[in-house]
Amino acid sequence: MAVKARRHTVDASLNINSMMDMMTIILVFLLKSYSTSDISVAPSDNLQLPTSSSQKAPELAVNLVVASNQIVVDGVPVLNLDKTPDEENPGQNLTTVPEDEKRGQVITKLYDRLLEKAESSKALGERSGSTEHEFKGRILMQVDRNMPFAVVREVMYTAGQAQFGEFRFVVYKSE
């Protein structure tokens, strides 16, 4: 009688648990290290942003646009700007804030809108209870590169009076 040799069968199935753990760790690492900047700069004929070599990423804040013809807060038009003849450069127009819209240096409609934004941001921060959503007084300004400094000064003063003290200017990155 011949004795048959028994073969030991080897389990050749692939255990992918370890590989799935490794892939999950890599995925979590990549998601945590991946950053996006959630700011929208809508191109417009009335807004030409200056260029800069700045490397800072934009942060979440109230978006204030000072275009050549109007002031917009978070996508809502607040005030139309006037064009007046420039006395120093004949034939040129100068962008100004209408005098009836100002109280001293404060632009009244802009002040009311920004104060409303500040109060709602404070209320949201208190309700959420987290430091991430608390009011920081930060404002992102998109200002036309040809805007006179007098208008920018009045807008910044108004924002300061409405409890916004940290200004970030949005620019195009020069290459």
matplotlib code that plots the C-alpha trace (Angstrom):
import matplotlib.pyplot as plt

x = [0.0, 1.3, 1.0, -0.1, 1.8, -0.4, 0.1, -0.3, -2.5, -1.3, -3.9, -3.0, -5.7, -4.6, -5.3, -6.0, -6.8, -3.3, -3.3, -6.6, -5.3, -2.3, -4.4, -6.8, -3.9, -2.4, -5.9, -6.4, -2.9, -3.5, -6.9, -5.5, -2.6, -4.6, -5.7, -7.9, -8.6, -12.3, -12.4, -14.1, -12.8, -15.3, -13.7, -15.4, -14.9, -15.2, -12.6, -8.9, -6.9, -3.3, -0.6, 1.7, 4.3, 2.5, 2.4, -0.3, -3.4, -6.8, -8.9, -12.6, -13.8, -16.4, -15.7, -15.7, -15.3, -14.5, -14.9, -14.6, -18.4, -19.7, -19.1, -20.3, -20.3, -20.6, -22.1, -24.7, -24.3, -24.3, -23.4, -22.8, -19.7, -19.6, -17.2, -16.2, -13.8, -10.2, -8.9, -5.3, -5.6, -7.9, -10.0, -9.8, -12.5, -11.9, -13.9, -15.5, -18.1, -21.2, -21.2, -24.8, -23.8, -21.1, -21.2, -17.7, -15.4, -18.0, -19.9, -23.3, -24.8, -21.5, -21.3, -24.8, -24.2, -20.8, -22.2, -25.0, -22.4, -20.3, -23.3, -24.5, -20.9, -20.7, -24.1, -23.0, -19.8, -21.6, -24.2, -21.5, -19.3, -16.2, -13.2, -13.2, -16.4, -16.0, -15.9, -12.3, -13.0, -11.3, -12.3, -11.1, -10.8, -10.8, -10.0, -9.6, -6.0, -6.9, -9.1, -8.0, -6.5, -9.1, -11.9, -9.9, -9.2, -12.9, -13.8, -11.2, -12.2, -15.8, -14.9, -12.9, -15.8, -18.0, -15.6, -13.5, -9.8, -7.9, -7.7, -6.5, -6.2, -6.9, -4.4, -3.4, -0.2, 2.6, 4.5]
y = [0.0, 3.3, 6.1, 9.3, 12.4, 15.0, 18.4, 21.3, 23.9, 27.5, 30.2, 32.6, 35.2, 38.8, 40.5, 44.1, 45.4, 46.7, 48.4, 50.0, 51.4, 52.8, 54.4, 55.9, 57.5, 59.0, 60.3, 62.0, 63.5, 64.9, 66.3, 68.0, 69.5, 70.6, 74.2, 76.2, 79.9, 80.5, 84.0, 85.1, 88.0, 88.7, 90.3, 93.5, 96.3, 98.8, 97.1, 96.7, 95.3, 96.3, 93.7, 92.6, 90.0, 89.2, 85.6, 85.6, 83.6, 85.4, 84.6, 84.7, 88.2, 90.8, 91.5, 95.3, 96.3, 99.9, 99.9, 102.9, 103.6, 102.1, 100.5, 97.0, 95.0, 91.2, 91.4, 94.0, 97.5, 100.2, 103.4, 104.9, 107.1, 110.4, 111.6, 115.2, 117.3, 117.1, 120.6, 119.6, 117.6, 119.4, 117.0, 114.2, 113.1, 112.3, 109.7, 111.0, 110.1, 112.2, 115.0, 114.3, 110.7, 111.7, 112.9, 114.4, 111.5, 108.8, 107.5, 107.0, 104.1, 102.2, 102.7, 101.4, 98.3, 97.5, 98.0, 95.6, 93.1, 93.5, 93.0, 89.9, 88.4, 89.0, 87.3, 84.4, 84.0, 84.0, 81.5, 79.1, 79.3, 78.6, 80.9, 80.1, 82.0, 84.9, 88.5, 89.6, 92.9, 91.7, 93.2, 92.2, 95.3, 95.1, 98.6, 99.8, 100.7, 104.1, 105.0, 108.3, 108.0, 110.4, 107.9, 104.9, 106.9, 107.7, 104.1, 102.8, 105.4, 104.4, 100.8, 101.6, 103.4, 100.3, 98.2, 96.8, 97.4, 94.7, 95.5, 93.1, 94.3, 91.9, 92.1, 90.1, 88.1, 89.3, 86.5]
z = [0.0, -1.0, 1.5, 0.0, 1.0, 2.4, 1.1, 3.4, 1.8, 2.2, 2.6, -0.2, 0.4, 0.8, 4.1, 3.2, 6.7, 7.2, 3.8, 4.4, 7.7, 6.0, 3.2, 5.8, 7.7, 4.5, 3.4, 6.8, 6.7, 3.2, 4.1, 7.2, 5.3, 2.3, 2.5, 0.3, 0.4, 0.3, -1.1, -4.2, -6.2, -8.8, -11.8, -12.8, -15.3, -12.3, -10.2, -11.0, -8.1, -7.6, -7.8, -4.9, -4.0, -0.8, 0.2, 2.9, 2.3, 2.7, 5.8, 6.4, 7.0, 5.9, 2.2, 1.4, -2.3, -3.2, -7.0, -9.2, -9.1, -5.9, -2.4, -1.9, 1.4, 1.1, -2.4, -1.4, -3.0, -0.2, -1.9, -5.4, -5.7, -7.6, -10.3, -9.9, -12.1, -10.8, -10.3, -10.3, -13.6, -16.1, -18.1, -15.5, -13.1, -9.4, -7.5, -4.3, -1.7, -2.1, 0.6, 1.6, 2.5, 5.0, 8.6, 9.1, 8.0, 8.5, 5.5, 7.1, 4.9, 5.0, 8.8, 9.3, 7.2, 8.8, 12.3, 11.4, 10.2, 13.4, 15.7, 13.8, 13.9, 17.6, 18.1, 16.0, 17.9, 21.3, 20.1, 18.7, 21.8, 19.8, 19.3, 15.6, 15.0, 17.4, 16.1, 15.4, 13.6, 10.4, 7.1, 3.6, 1.4, -2.4, -3.6, -7.1, -7.8, -9.2, -6.1, -4.5, -1.1, 0.4, -0.4, 1.0, 4.2, 4.7, 4.1, 6.6, 9.1, 8.8, 9.2, 12.3, 13.8, 13.1, 15.3, 12.4, 13.3, 11.2, 7.5, 4.9, 1.3, -1.5, -4.4, -7.4, -6.9, -9.2, -10.8]

ax = plt.figure().add_subplot(projection="3d")
ax.plot(x, y, z, "-o")
ax.set_aspect("equal")
plt.show()
